[in-house]
Amino acid sequence: MPQPEIVMVGPMPPLVTEQLDAGFTVHKLWLADDPDALIGEISERIVGIATAGHKPVDASFMDRFPNLRIVSNFGVGYDSVDAAHAGTRGVVVTNTPDVLTEEVADTAYGLMLMTVRELSAAERYLRDGKWLDGAYPLTRGSLQNRSLGIVGLGRIGKAIARRAEASGMAVSYHGRSRQSDVAYPYYATAVELARAVDTLMIVVPGGADTQHMIGREVFEALGPEGIVINVGRGSVVDEKALIAALKDGTILSAGLDVFETEPCRPDELIAMDRVVLLPHVGSASIHTRARMGQLVVDNLVETLAGRKPLSPVAETPVG
């Protein structure tokens, strides 16, 4: 029997590519001399799309494939996929939750500790030979007696909260609604949460609903000892407002693993020694990326074999 045909939007890890090549006829769009012409030739035969957010899988792109059954997304965040439109067509969208929860939570906690205690700056101080001239200055920040507000208390947010509690931090949260099974104090808006804490951890996904939800008003509410950590999506934070808040002392510092544009060289942020910057490495270990990749493959295999996908997103529930 002929193999099912799928489109791979952009490069994916070897584990994914090798397994998909073995089980499907894979059309790699980024390698085509004329991607539009290729789509025109294969559109009616395509039943699946594999994507890692390289380009938007929006309504117009999906609608070029009349027999599409699944979009399998590499990553928890799937804001590059129009899942709502997929749902109207009966197309399943899947992501890769759970398998990266603990890895991202470890990164988030480490980034918070690095930022609060200026560990990156202290290391640079040693590497530059400055320790020979005197001790590194005492840091204004400390985890002791700090309070953590988590914007987005999902799987990853809860894993971060457990780590913060173990450090003695008081935890509060903001989300779309109060969670009945969560004992942490809940705040109806991000501004209210920021007023109640001195450290803000952002774990919400991107998209129109969260675009720039963390901006000047939130920074002012957080205050001059405030620290912002973002491991969600760069679009959630108004980066220009963040830079201004750091420059004028509205907040103390920031730790960022994500940015509004990626990849990037954020020169204004790089120039601020107390800011900690990572190149979107929240889940970037061989162990975790392998598990994510396997889930991308397994979702495609199960769905296209007529079985239930393993991790459909909320907009495209499977009965």
C-alpha positions in Angstrom: 0.0 0.0 0.0 1.2 3.5 -0.7 2.5 5.4 2.4 0.4 8.3 3.7 1.8 11.7 2.5 2.7 14.5 4.9 4.3 17.9 4.8 7.2 18.9 7.0 7.2 22.7 7.2 10.8 23.1 8.4 13.8 21.2 9.7 13.1 18.9 12.7 15.3 16.8 14.9 16.9 13.7 13.3 14.8 11.4 15.5 11.6 12.9 14.0 12.9 13.1 10.4 14.2 9.5 10.3 11.0 8.0 11.7 8.7 10.0 9.6 10.8 9.2 6.5 10.4 5.5 7.4 6.7 5.6 7.9 5.4 8.2 5.5 6.1 10.0 2.2 7.5 13.2 3.6 7.5 16.4 1.5 10.1 18.9 3.1 8.9 22.3 2.1 12.0 24.2 3.0 14.1 22.1 0.6 11.8 22.7 -2.4 13.0 25.1 -5.1 9.4 26.3 -5.4 7.3 25.4 -2.2 4.1 26.9 -3.7 4.5 24.8 -6.8 5.2 21.7 -4.8 2.0 22.3 -2.7 0.0 22.7 -5.8 1.2 19.2 -7.0 0.7 17.3 -3.8 -2.1 19.2 -2.0 -4.9 16.6 -2.4 -2.7 13.8 -1.2 -1.5 15.4 2.0 -3.1 14.1 5.2 -0.7 15.4 7.9 1.5 18.4 8.7 4.6 18.3 11.0 5.7 21.6 12.3 8.0 23.2 14.9 6.8 26.8 14.5 9.0 27.7 11.6 6.2 29.4 9.8 2.5 30.0 10.6 0.2 27.0 9.9 -2.7 29.4 9.5 -6.1 29.0 8.0 -5.0 29.8 4.4 -2.1 27.3 4.6 -4.2 24.5 6.0 -7.0 25.1 3.5 -4.6 24.3 0.7 -4.8 20.7 1.8 -8.4 19.5 1.4 -7.8 16.0 2.9 -5.7 17.2 5.9 -6.4 15.2 9.1 -3.7 16.3 11.6 -1.2 19.0 12.4 1.4 17.6 14.7 3.3 20.4 16.6 6.7 20.1 18.2 6.5 22.0 21.4 3.9 22.8 24.1 3.2 26.3 22.6 1.2 26.1 19.4 0.5 29.7 18.7 1.8 29.4 15.2 -1.0 27.0 14.4 -4.6 28.2 13.9 -6.1 25.5 16.1 -9.5 27.1 16.2 -9.7 27.0 12.4 -8.5 23.4 12.4 -11.3 22.5 14.7 -13.9 23.9 12.3 -12.5 21.6 9.7 -12.3 18.5 11.9 -8.5 18.6 11.7 -6.7 17.5 14.9 -3.9 19.6 16.3 -1.5 18.0 18.7 1.4 19.4 20.8 4.0 17.9 23.2 2.9 18.6 26.8 4.1 16.8 29.9 7.3 15.4 28.4 9.0 18.8 28.9 7.3 20.0 32.1 10.1 19.2 34.5 12.9 20.3 32.2 11.3 23.7 31.6 10.5 24.1 35.3 14.2 23.4 36.1 15.3 26.0 33.6 12.8 28.6 35.0 13.9 28.0 38.5 17.6 28.2 37.5 17.0 31.4 35.5 15.2 33.0 38.5 18.1 32.1 40.8 20.7 33.4 38.3 18.8 36.6 38.0 18.0 37.3 41.6 21.6 36.6 42.7 23.3 38.0 39.6 25.2 34.7 39.1 25.9 35.3 35.4 27.4 38.8 36.2 29.4 37.3 39.0 30.9 34.6 36.7 31.8 37.3 34.2 33.5 39.2 37.0 35.7 36.3 37.8 36.5 35.4 34.2 37.5 39.0 33.5 40.0 38.9 36.4 38.2 41.5 38.4 38.1 39.3 41.6 41.8 40.0 42.0 40.9 43.7 42.5 38.2 43.1 45.0 35.1 41.0 45.9 32.0 41.1 43.7 29.5 43.6 45.1 26.8 42.3 47.4 23.6 41.6 45.4 20.4 43.6 46.1 18.3 40.5 45.4 17.9 37.3 47.4 15.5 34.4 47.3 15.1 34.8 51.0 11.7 36.4 51.8 10.8 36.8 48.2 7.3 36.2 46.9 6.6 34.6 43.5 3.7 35.4 41.3 3.1 32.9 38.5 1.3 34.1 35.4 -0.1 30.9 33.9 -0.5 28.1 36.4 -0.6 25.1 34.1 1.6 22.0 34.2 4.8 23.9 34.0 3.6 26.7 36.3 2.7 24.2 39.0 6.1 22.5 38.7 7.8 25.8 39.1 5.6 26.5 42.1 6.8 23.3 43.8 10.4 24.3 43.4 9.7 27.8 44.7 7.9 26.5 47.7 10.9 24.3 48.5 12.9 27.5 48.7 10.5 29.1 51.1 8.9 31.4 48.6 5.3 32.4 49.0 3.5 31.6 45.7 0.5 33.3 44.1 -0.9 33.1 40.6 -3.0 34.7 37.9 -4.8 32.9 35.0 -7.9 33.0 33.0 -9.9 31.7 36.0 -9.4 30.6 39.6 -8.5 26.9 39.9 -10.7 25.2 42.5 -8.1 22.6 43.4 -5.3 25.1 44.0 -4.6 26.6 47.4 -2.3 29.4 46.2 -3.8 32.9 46.4 -5.4 33.9 43.1 -5.4 37.4 41.5 -7.9 38.3 38.7 -5.4 40.4 36.8 -1.6 40.4 36.2 -1.5 44.0 37.6 -3.1 42.8 40.9 -0.7 39.9 41.1 2.3 42.2 40.5 1.2 44.4 43.3 1.2 41.5 45.7 4.6 40.0 44.8 8.2 41.0 44.0 9.0 38.3 41.5 6.9 37.6 38.4 7.2 34.3 36.5 5.6 34.3 33.1 4.6 30.9 31.7 1.6 31.7 29.5 1.5 30.8 25.7 1.7 33.3 22.9 -1.2 34.5 20.7 -3.5 37.4 20.3 -5.0 36.9 23.8 -1.7 37.3 25.6 0.1 39.8 23.3 1.9 42.4 25.5 -0.2 41.4 28.5 2.9 42.2 30.6 3.7 45.9 30.1 4.4 49.2 31.8 1.4 49.0 34.1 2.5 45.6 35.4 6.1 46.7 35.9 5.0 49.8 37.9 2.9 47.5 40.1 5.8 45.2 40.6 8.0 48.0 41.9 11.8 48.8 42.2 12.7 45.5 43.8 10.7 43.6 41.2 12.1 40.9 39.0 10.5 39.5 35.8 11.2 36.0 34.5 9.8 34.9 31.2 9.9 31.2 30.0 6.6 31.4 28.2 6.5 33.3 24.9 8.4 36.5 24.1 5.2 38.1 22.7 3.6 38.1 26.1 6.0 40.8 27.3 6.2 44.3 25.8 9.9 44.3 25.2 10.3 48.0 24.7 8.4 48.7 27.9 10.6 46.2 29.7 13.8 47.9 28.5 12.4 51.2 29.6 11.4 49.9 33.0 14.9 48.4 33.5 16.7 51.6 32.4 14.7 53.9 34.7 14.6 51.6 37.7 10.9 50.9 37.6 12.0 47.2 38.2 15.2 45.7 39.4 16.0 43.0 36.9 14.8 40.5 34.4 15.6 36.9 33.3 14.5 36.0 29.8 14.6 32.7 27.9 12.2 34.0 25.1 12.0 37.2 23.1 9.6 39.0 20.8 11.7 38.1 17.8 13.8 34.9 17.7 16.6 34.3 17.0 17.9 37.8 18.0 20.8 39.8 19.4 19.0 42.1 22.0 21.8 44.7 22.3 20.0 47.0 24.7 19.3 44.1 27.1 22.8 42.6 26.7 24.2 46.0 27.8 22.5 45.6 31.1 24.8 43.5 33.3 22.1 42.6 35.8 19.8 41.1 33.2 20.1 37.3 32.4 19.5 36.2 28.9 19.2 32.7 27.5 18.7 31.6 23.8 15.3 29.8 24.3 16.7 26.7 25.9 13.9 25.9 28.3 13.5 22.3 27.1 16.8 22.0 25.2 18.3 18.8 26.5 18.9 15.8 24.4 16.7 13.7 26.7 13.7 16.0 26.6 13.9 17.0 22.9 14.0 13.2 22.1 10.8 12.7 24.1 9.1 15.7 22.4 10.1 14.4 19.0 8.8 10.9 19.7 5.4 12.4 20.7 5.3 14.3 17.4 5.8 11.0 15.5 3.4 9.0 17.7 0.6 11.6 17.2 0.9 11.3 13.5 1.1 7.5 13.5 -1.8 7.0 15.8 -4.1 9.6 14.1 -3.4 8.5 10.5 -3.9 4.9 11.5 -7.4 5.8 12.6 -6.7 5.7 16.4 -6.9 8.5 18.9 -4.1 11.0 19.0 -2.1 11.0 22.2 -2.1 14.8 22.9 -4.8 16.8 21.1 -5.0 20.4 22.1 -8.1 21.9 23.7 -9.4 23.6 20.5 -9.6 20.3 18.7 -10.9 17.7 21.3 -11.2 14.1 20.2 -14.1 12.0 21.5 
